[in-house]
Amino acid sequence: MKNDNINHAEAAAAFLQDREQARWHDSAIWWVRQKRDAQARQLPEWEQLRALAQQIKAHTLSRLDEYLTEFQANAEQNGVTVHWAADADEHNRIVHGILAAGGVKKLVKSKSMLTEECGLNPYLEQRGIEVIDTDLGERIVQLRHEPPSHIVMPAIHLKKEQISELFHKELGTEAGNNDPTYLTHAARANLREHFLSAGAGLTGVNFAIAETGGVVVCTNEGNADLGTALPPIHIASMGLEKIIPKQVHLGVFTRLLARSAIGSPITTYTSHFQQARPGGEMHIVIVDNGRSDILGSDDFSQSLRCIRCGACMNTCPVYRRSTGHSYSYIIPGPIGSTLGPSRDIRKHGSMAFACTTCGSCSNVCPVKINLHEQLILQRKRAFDAGTLKPVKKMGLLAMRFLTQHPSLMDTGGKLMRKVVPILPQALTQHSAWSRPGRDLPQMPAQSFKEMWQARQKDKP
């Protein structure tokens, strides 16, 4: 589980000590963003798809109780057992109860950020159940005993040399063999033994369809399919916001999801589950865990539209240069920086400041969430909750005073333009803004206001 005590600025500074690793992480994530852009350009209707997805999600959230009730009725008609969990603890107790009733000692699990959010793995392991993450990236970070750093690419913060070292230690692979194909085959051989010996499989849910009572799981490795086809018990953990009204709506989201997430036209596997395999059981656990509170917020309810594509992370200049491990909430990046503070502003308030307010996250979001605007509002909540350090709070109060007094702001600006150019040498040892690698900006001769007034005078 994530450490709630992480301060983003401090954790990011620690990561940036390794400049080579930071540059590599930035370029690797940006490459995925560029792939996303290339895919979006190939669809003339891309913006119409985004608008339609936004409308479907907004409509669904406005009638969430109706669609969840319809989904439960149709799922139970298909022979599926539906459970409701108010919070993370209840979710974990339900899952453990299902496994205990079936005598399960080993669970194979495909990617599920909800189970990361709920802390399911340590909960089950403390009760004698072996949990094997079967997504390759999730398996890597599980073996390293660390949380995922990205919701789609959990091990993107690691280089192949680090993975080779890990696999040599944990799986007995050849020392120094960094070939990705070799390492993938070694992981696959190891995981197949677990698939064959597991008593149950757990998946997340990308989309739940009210009309059919079925769930849809999107993967690129086929691990969710093996985890549900081989063991007799299938458990699907689902956040209540994953519902969509009808089967016909699914195509809108599948066209957006993979393109936004990894720059591919579609995921390799888009698997539909509506009932248990012959002779088996299927359970769906629908989890609230604070989502109802977010739904009731006029400022932040839009965040529940999220389809967990990770596009906002891939474009965010702060995330790319600080990694997901610098965020205190299990979901990092812009979407996590509003979801985390919505859950607990005191624990996750620093995440709201991990933002340049450039708006790029909102521009790429496939369901058009106003992420950068939400982060500004979360900053206000963090300020009001008293989570800021005294120096930062005083600075913000001083800035507020200045912006409320234009003449004083003008005078302060003139003074800064004269003083700042002579500061770097004197403040190199004392100012975060003038330390090596972070140069102070060149000061303009005029303020924007002065330039604007001069241009107005030149107009006829």
Secondary structure in CASP SS format (residue, H / E / C, confidence):
PFRMAT SS
TARGET T0000
AUTHOR 0000-0000-0000
METHOD secondary structure of the structure
MODEL  1
M C 1.00
K C 1.00
N C 1.00
D C 1.00
N C 1.00
I C 1.00
N C 1.00
H H 1.00
A H 1.00
E H 1.00
A H 1.00
A H 1.00
A H 1.00
A H 1.00
F H 1.00
L C 1.00
Q C 1.00
D C 1.00
R H 1.00
E H 1.00
Q H 1.00
A H 1.00
R H 1.00
W H 1.00
H H 1.00
D H 1.00
S H 1.00
A H 1.00
I H 1.00
W H 1.00
W H 1.00
V H 1.00
R H 1.00
Q H 1.00
K H 1.00
R H 1.00
D H 1.00
A H 1.00
Q H 1.00
A H 1.00
R H 1.00
Q C 1.00
L C 1.00
P C 1.00
E C 1.00
W H 1.00
E H 1.00
Q H 1.00
L H 1.00
R H 1.00
A H 1.00
L H 1.00
A H 1.00
Q H 1.00
Q H 1.00
I H 1.00
K H 1.00
A H 1.00
H H 1.00
T H 1.00
L H 1.00
S H 1.00
R C 1.00
L H 1.00
D H 1.00
E H 1.00
Y H 1.00
L H 1.00
T H 1.00
E H 1.00
F H 1.00
Q H 1.00
A H 1.00
N H 1.00
A H 1.00
E H 1.00
Q H 1.00
N C 1.00
G C 1.00
V C 1.00
T E 1.00
V E 1.00
H E 1.00
W E 1.00
A E 1.00
A C 1.00
D C 1.00
A H 1.00
D H 1.00
E H 1.00
H H 1.00
N H 1.00
R H 1.00
I H 1.00
V H 1.00
H H 1.00
G H 1.00
I H 1.00
L H 1.00
A H 1.00
A H 1.00
G C 1.00
G C 1.00
V C 1.00
K C 1.00
K E 1.00
L E 1.00
V E 1.00
K E 1.00
S C 1.00
K C 1.00
S C 1.00
M H 1.00
L H 1.00
T H 1.00
E H 1.00
E H 1.00
C H 1.00
G C 1.00
L H 1.00
N H 1.00
P H 1.00
Y H 1.00
L H 1.00
E H 1.00
Q C 1.00
R C 1.00
G C 1.00
I C 1.00
E E 1.00
V E 1.00
I E 1.00
D E 1.00
T C 1.00
D C 1.00
L H 1.00
G H 1.00
E H 1.00
R H 1.00
I H 1.00
V H 1.00
Q H 1.00
L H 1.00
R C 1.00
H C 1.00
E C 1.00
P C 1.00
P C 1.00
S C 1.00
H C 1.00
I C 1.00
V C 1.00
M C 1.00
P C 1.00
A C 1.00
I C 1.00
H C 1.00
L C 1.00
K C 1.00
K H 1.00
E H 1.00
Q H 1.00
I H 1.00
S H 1.00
E H 1.00
L H 1.00
F H 1.00
H H 1.00
K H 1.00
E H 1.00
L C 1.00
G C 1.00
T C 1.00
E C 1.00
A C 1.00
G C 1.00
N C 1.00
N C 1.00
D C 1.00
P H 1.00
T H 1.00
Y H 1.00
L H 1.00
T H 1.00
H H 1.00
A H 1.00
A H 1.00
R H 1.00
A H 1.00
N H 1.00
L H 1.00
R H 1.00
E H 1.00
H H 1.00
F H 1.00
L H 1.00
S H 1.00
A C 1.00
G C 1.00
A E 1.00
G E 1.00
L E 1.00
T E 1.00
G C 1.00
V C 1.00
N C 1.00
F E 1.00
A E 1.00
I E 1.00
A C 1.00
E C 1.00
T C 1.00
G C 1.00
G E 1.00
V E 1.00
V E 1.00
V E 1.00
C E 1.00
T E 1.00
N C 1.00
E C 1.00
G C 1.00
N H 1.00
A H 1.00
D H 1.00
L H 1.00
G H 1.00
T H 1.00
A H 1.00
L C 1.00
P C 1.00
P C 1.00
I E 1.00
H E 1.00
I E 1.00
A E 1.00
S E 1.00
M E 1.00
G E 1.00
L H 1.00
E H 1.00
K H 1.00
I E 1.00
I E 1.00
P C 1.00
K C 1.00
Q H 1.00
V H 1.00
H H 1.00
L H 1.00
G H 1.00
V H 1.00
F H 1.00
T H 1.00
R H 1.00
L H 1.00
L H 1.00
A H 1.00
R H 1.00
S H 1.00
A H 1.00
I H 1.00
G C 1.00
S C 1.00
P C 1.00
I C 1.00
T C 1.00
T C 1.00
Y E 1.00
T E 1.00
S E 1.00
H E 1.00
F E 1.00
Q C 1.00
Q C 1.00
A C 1.00
R C 1.00
P C 1.00
G C 1.00
G C 1.00
E E 1.00
M E 1.00
H E 1.00
I E 1.00
V E 1.00
I E 1.00
V E 1.00
D C 1.00
N C 1.00
G C 1.00
R H 1.00
S H 1.00
D H 1.00
I H 1.00
L H 1.00
G C 1.00
S C 1.00
D C 1.00
D C 1.00
F C 1.00
S H 1.00
Q H 1.00
S H 1.00
L H 1.00
R H 1.00
C C 1.00
I C 1.00
R C 1.00
C C 1.00
G C 1.00
A H 1.00
C H 1.00
M H 1.00
N H 1.00
T H 1.00
C C 1.00
P H 1.00
V H 1.00
Y H 1.00
R H 1.00
R C 1.00
S C 1.00
T C 1.00
G H 1.00
H H 1.00
S H 1.00
Y C 1.00
S C 1.00
Y C 1.00
I C 1.00
I C 1.00
P C 1.00
G H 1.00
P H 1.00
I H 1.00
G H 1.00
S H 1.00
T H 1.00
L H 1.00
G H 1.00
P H 1.00
S H 1.00
R H 1.00
D C 1.00
I H 1.00
R H 1.00
K H 1.00
H H 1.00
G H 1.00
S H 1.00
M H 1.00
A H 1.00
F H 1.00
A C 1.00
C C 1.00
T C 1.00
T C 1.00
C C 1.00
G C 1.00
S H 1.00
C H 1.00
S H 1.00
N H 1.00
V H 1.00
C C 1.00
P C 1.00
V C 1.00
K C 1.00
I C 1.00
N C 1.00
L H 1.00
H H 1.00
E H 1.00
Q H 1.00
L H 1.00
I H 1.00
L H 1.00
Q H 1.00
R H 1.00
K H 1.00
R H 1.00
A H 1.00
F H 1.00
D H 1.00
A C 1.00
G C 1.00
T C 1.00
L C 1.00
K C 1.00
P H 1.00
V H 1.00
K H 1.00
K H 1.00
M H 1.00
G H 1.00
L H 1.00
L H 1.00
A H 1.00
M H 1.00
R H 1.00
F H 1.00
L H 1.00
T H 1.00
Q C 1.00
H C 1.00
P H 1.00
S H 1.00
L H 1.00
M H 1.00
D H 1.00
T H 1.00
G H 1.00
G H 1.00
K H 1.00
L H 1.00
M H 1.00
R H 1.00
K H 1.00
V H 1.00
V H 1.00
P H 1.00
I H 1.00
L C 1.00
P H 1.00
Q H 1.00
A H 1.00
L H 1.00
T C 1.00
Q C 1.00
H C 1.00
S C 1.00
A C 1.00
W C 1.00
S C 1.00
R C 1.00
P C 1.00
G C 1.00
R C 1.00
D C 1.00
L C 1.00
P C 1.00
Q C 1.00
M C 1.00
P C 1.00
A C 1.00
Q C 1.00
S C 1.00
F H 1.00
K H 1.00
E H 1.00
M H 1.00
W H 1.00
Q H 1.00
A H 1.00
R H 1.00
Q H 1.00
K H 1.00
D H 1.00
K C 1.00
P C 1.00
END
